[in-house]
Amino acid sequence: MSDLANEVNKIFSEGDRIDVQFFGFPSFQSGVFVQAKDNFLLWVDDSDNQLKIAPLNQVRIDKK
């Protein structure tokens, strides 16, 4: 696992409610944290209840 993913996994736990903002987009998406691995965020998006994968270096993650 990458150093960035390790740091994210120290801050967030599976099941944590999160807001995800993609750089360059003004709005947040809400969902549930699953895991960070290999510089990617795995999360479930509230809008469609689908598992999403996002590059960690392209998103901002906040706890709700």
C-alpha positions in Angstrom: 0.0 0.0 0.0 1.2 3.5 -0.7 2.2 6.0 1.9 -0.7 8.3 1.0 -3.2 5.4 1.2 -1.8 4.4 4.6 -2.3 7.9 5.9 -5.8 8.1 4.6 -6.6 4.7 6.3 -5.3 6.1 9.6 -7.7 9.0 9.4 -10.8 7.2 8.1 -12.4 3.9 9.0 -14.6 1.7 6.9 -18.2 2.9 7.3 -17.2 6.6 8.0 -19.5 9.1 6.4 -17.5 11.3 4.0 -17.7 14.2 1.6 -15.6 13.8 -1.6 -14.7 16.8 -3.7 -12.9 16.3 -7.0 -10.3 19.0 -7.7 -11.7 21.5 -10.3 -15.3 20.8 -9.3 -17.1 23.0 -6.8 -19.6 20.6 -5.4 -19.1 17.7 -2.9 -20.4 14.2 -3.3 -21.5 12.3 -0.1 -20.9 8.7 0.7 -19.3 6.1 2.8 -15.6 5.3 3.1 -14.5 1.8 2.2 -10.7 1.8 1.9 -7.7 3.6 0.4 -5.4 1.3 -1.5 -2.7 1.8 -4.1 -3.3 5.6 -4.2 -7.0 5.1 -4.8 -10.1 5.9 -2.7 -12.8 3.2 -2.6 -16.1 4.6 -1.5 -19.9 4.2 -1.9 -21.6 7.2 -3.5 -24.9 8.1 -1.8 -26.4 9.4 -5.1 -26.5 6.0 -6.7 -25.3 3.5 -4.1 -22.5 2.4 -6.4 -18.9 1.6 -5.4 -16.6 4.4 -6.8 -12.9 4.5 -7.3 -11.0 7.8 -7.3 -7.3 8.7 -7.4 -6.3 10.0 -4.0 -4.3 12.8 -5.6 -7.4 14.2 -7.3 -9.8 14.4 -4.5 -10.4 16.1 -1.1 -12.0 13.9 1.5 -13.7 15.3 4.6 -15.5 13.5 7.5 -19.1 14.4 7.8 
